[in-house]
Amino acid sequence: MSNNEKRAHLRKSLQTPAWISKLAADDWDSINLLDVSVAGAAFLVNQALPDGATRRFRFCLPDNAQPITFSAQVMNCTQHTYLAGYRAGVKIAEIDKGDLALIAQFIALPITDTA
């Protein structure tokens, strides 16, 4: 980790479709997952989310059709430098132990060069 790195957990980058919902609602809006760890994730969202807000998130890992759903607190949300929208960094608040194990297993997989 570099001296500027604040994350305590290894994250794995990926760009995959995801969904966001308010806690009490069951309507899901499309977003994109940018990276994931056992403690949090980063998403590309269309509208800025307020710091401290709690939302539900859902996504599927590559080669796994089982959706992972968790609630998380927005830690930061800033306009993305290169992509249209906002990058929201979230800290997982509540997640099923089985879903957490899937994330941990995914992160532990070695990154292979596909070029």
Residue frames relative to the residue before (quaternion, step in Angstrom):
aa qw qx qy qz dx dy dz
M 1.0000 0.0000 0.0000 0.0000 0.00 0.00 0.00
S 0.4412 -0.6833 0.5096 0.2807 3.57 -0.99 0.77
N 0.6652 -0.5044 0.3673 0.4101 3.56 -1.27 0.27
N 0.6815 0.4823 -0.2841 0.4714 3.59 1.16 -0.55
E 0.5371 0.6442 -0.3968 0.3730 3.60 1.24 -0.29
K 0.1941 -0.8074 0.5517 0.0778 3.59 -0.71 1.11
R 0.5660 0.6316 -0.3841 0.3650 3.60 1.17 -0.36
A 0.3294 -0.7512 0.5437 0.1773 3.55 -0.98 0.91
H 0.7470 0.3447 -0.1837 0.5379 3.60 1.24 -0.38
L 0.5387 -0.6190 0.4764 0.3157 3.52 -1.09 0.81
R 0.1477 -0.7695 0.6170 0.0730 3.55 -0.99 0.91
K 0.2153 -0.7468 0.6124 0.1446 3.51 -1.20 0.56
S 0.3729 -0.7402 0.5229 0.1992 3.54 -0.79 1.08
L 0.2086 0.7250 -0.6454 0.1195 3.51 -1.20 0.70
Q 0.2096 -0.7449 0.6130 0.1595 3.54 -1.17 0.47
T 0.1992 0.7725 -0.5665 0.2065 3.51 -0.45 1.28
P 0.5983 -0.5620 0.4169 0.3903 3.59 -1.13 0.52
A 0.0125 0.7677 -0.6399 0.0310 3.53 -1.17 0.72
W 0.2740 -0.7517 0.5780 0.1607 3.54 -1.33 0.10
I 0.1780 -0.7698 0.6080 0.0778 3.55 -1.22 0.65
S 0.0079 0.7830 -0.6215 0.0252 3.53 -1.16 0.72
K 0.5042 -0.5808 0.5223 0.3683 3.54 -1.22 0.42
L 0.6734 -0.5409 0.3189 0.3901 3.59 -1.12 0.60
A 0.7771 0.3619 -0.1909 0.4783 3.59 0.78 -0.96
A 0.6394 0.5339 -0.3214 0.4504 3.60 1.25 -0.10
D 0.2626 -0.7505 0.5797 0.1781 3.53 -1.27 0.36
D 0.5071 0.5911 -0.4569 0.4299 3.57 1.13 0.65
W 0.1954 -0.8119 0.5482 0.0460 3.54 -0.71 1.17
D 0.1999 -0.7621 0.6075 0.1006 3.57 -0.96 0.95
S 0.4972 -0.6718 0.4700 0.2839 3.56 -1.05 0.80
I 0.0521 0.7431 -0.6644 0.0608 3.53 -1.13 0.92
N 0.3763 -0.7034 0.5343 0.2795 3.61 -1.23 -0.24
L 0.3697 -0.6976 0.5724 0.2213 3.54 -1.04 0.85
L 0.2220 -0.7939 0.5563 0.1051 3.59 -0.88 0.98
D 0.7733 -0.1514 0.0946 0.6084 3.58 1.07 -0.75
V 0.1678 -0.7909 0.5854 0.0597 3.55 -1.26 0.46
S 0.0218 -0.7501 0.6604 0.0274 3.54 -1.28 0.59
V 0.6514 -0.5009 0.3724 0.4314 3.58 -1.25 -0.01
A 0.7205 0.4238 -0.2483 0.4896 3.60 1.23 -0.24
G 0.8239 -0.0488 0.0662 0.5608 3.58 1.15 -0.43
A 0.2364 -0.7533 0.5974 0.1403 3.52 -1.33 -0.19
A 0.2565 -0.7151 0.6154 0.2101 3.51 -1.37 0.10
F 0.1011 -0.7976 0.5946 0.0055 3.52 -0.97 0.96
L 0.3304 -0.6726 0.6164 0.2418 3.52 -1.28 0.47
V 0.0315 -0.8121 0.5809 -0.0448 3.57 -0.55 1.23
N 0.5692 -0.6307 0.4201 0.3191 3.58 -1.18 0.59
Q 0.7860 0.1841 -0.0819 0.5844 3.58 1.06 -0.78
A 0.5807 -0.5901 0.4328 0.3569 3.56 -1.12 0.69
L 0.2405 -0.7420 0.6111 0.1352 3.54 -1.12 0.80
P 0.4771 -0.6804 0.4624 0.3093 3.60 -0.92 0.79
D 0.5362 -0.6009 0.4808 0.3468 3.58 -1.04 0.79
G 0.7796 0.3158 -0.2565 0.4761 3.56 -0.97 0.90
A 0.5159 0.6381 -0.4230 0.3844 3.60 1.22 -0.28
T 0.2505 -0.7470 0.5956 0.1566 3.57 -1.13 0.65
R 0.0054 0.7892 -0.6112 0.0597 3.55 -0.88 1.03
R 0.4006 -0.6474 0.5752 0.2992 3.54 -1.37 0.18
F 0.1313 -0.7801 0.6102 0.0423 3.52 -1.10 0.82
R 0.0551 -0.7829 0.6196 0.0084 3.55 -1.18 0.66
F 0.1698 0.7585 -0.6168 0.1245 3.56 -1.04 0.85
C 0.3194 -0.7044 0.5923 0.2257 3.54 -1.34 0.21
L 0.4133 -0.6812 0.5449 0.2613 3.55 -1.03 0.79
P 0.6228 -0.5282 0.3980 0.4179 3.60 -1.14 0.46
D 0.8410 0.1428 -0.1471 0.5008 3.57 -1.07 0.84
N 0.6921 0.3763 -0.2949 0.5408 3.60 1.15 0.56
A 0.2684 -0.8045 0.5137 0.1301 3.58 -0.44 1.22
Q 0.5384 0.6306 -0.3986 0.3918 3.61 1.26 -0.28
P 0.3292 -0.7640 0.5118 0.2145 3.63 -0.50 1.09
I 0.2749 -0.7158 0.6216 0.1602 3.53 -1.15 0.78
T 0.0396 -0.7973 0.6018 -0.0219 3.57 -0.80 1.06
F 0.1287 0.7841 -0.6004 0.0903 3.56 -0.98 0.83
S 0.3617 -0.6663 0.5850 0.2880 3.55 -1.29 0.27
A 0.0203 -0.8081 0.5872 -0.0405 3.54 -1.09 0.78
Q 0.3926 -0.6890 0.5613 0.2367 3.52 -1.28 0.53
V 0.4274 -0.6835 0.5321 0.2591 3.55 -0.96 0.91
M 0.2200 -0.7931 0.5604 0.0922 3.55 -0.69 1.16
N 0.7756 -0.1097 0.0818 0.6162 3.57 1.13 -0.68
C 0.0175 -0.7771 0.6291 -0.0001 3.52 -1.20 0.56
T 0.0919 0.8021 -0.5761 0.1276 3.55 -0.50 1.24
Q 0.6035 -0.5442 0.4248 0.3990 3.54 -1.19 0.51
H 0.4531 -0.6959 0.4882 0.2686 3.57 -0.88 0.99
T 0.5384 -0.6642 0.4270 0.2943 3.55 -0.97 0.89
Y 0.8249 0.2379 -0.0875 0.5052 3.58 0.89 -0.95
L 0.7426 0.3790 -0.2090 0.5111 3.58 1.03 -0.72
A 0.5416 -0.6016 0.4690 0.3531 3.57 -1.17 0.52
G 0.6958 0.4389 -0.3405 0.4553 3.57 -0.77 0.99
Y 0.5406 -0.6095 0.4910 0.3085 3.51 -1.36 -0.34
R 0.3216 -0.7107 0.5915 0.2037 3.55 -1.12 0.75
A 0.0966 -0.7981 0.5947 0.0071 3.55 -0.62 1.22
G 0.1773 -0.7615 0.6173 0.0873 3.55 -0.76 1.09
V 0.0557 -0.8259 0.5608 -0.0166 3.58 -0.71 1.08
K 0.2870 -0.7212 0.6083 0.1655 3.54 -1.26 0.62
I 0.4525 -0.7060 0.4751 0.2668 3.57 -0.70 1.11
A 0.2095 -0.7819 0.5804 0.0888 3.55 -0.89 1.03
E 0.7996 -0.0379 0.0675 0.5956 3.58 0.97 -0.88
I 0.1373 0.7786 -0.5961 0.1403 3.55 -0.85 1.06
D 0.5424 -0.5967 0.4869 0.3357 3.55 -1.17 0.65
K 0.5547 -0.6366 0.4213 0.3309 3.60 -0.94 0.86
G 0.6340 0.5306 -0.3264 0.4582 3.59 1.06 -0.70
D 0.6462 0.5028 -0.3111 0.4826 3.57 1.04 -0.78
L 0.6341 0.5255 -0.3246 0.4652 3.58 1.02 -0.79
A 0.6380 0.5217 -0.3186 0.4682 3.58 1.04 -0.78
L 0.6254 0.5297 -0.3380 0.4627 3.61 1.04 -0.71
I 0.6478 0.5038 -0.3185 0.4745 3.58 0.98 -0.82
A 0.6539 0.5192 -0.3127 0.4529 3.58 0.90 -0.94
Q 0.6530 0.5015 -0.3094 0.4758 3.58 0.97 -0.84
F 0.6457 0.5230 -0.3195 0.4555 3.61 0.95 -0.83
I 0.6758 0.4960 -0.2962 0.4578 3.59 0.88 -0.91
A 0.6672 0.5213 -0.2996 0.4397 3.57 1.04 -0.75
L 0.5346 0.6211 -0.4185 0.3915 3.60 1.19 -0.37
P 0.4837 -0.6660 0.4718 0.3160 3.58 -0.92 0.79
I 0.4335 -0.6633 0.5432 0.2776 3.54 -1.14 0.68
T 0.1580 -0.8034 0.5702 0.0665 3.57 -0.72 1.08
D 0.4602 -0.6593 0.5196 0.2892 3.53 -1.16 0.62
T 0.1872 -0.8145 0.5441 0.0746 3.57 -0.59 1.17
A 0.4928 0.6796 -0.4225 0.3417 3.58 1.26 -0.02
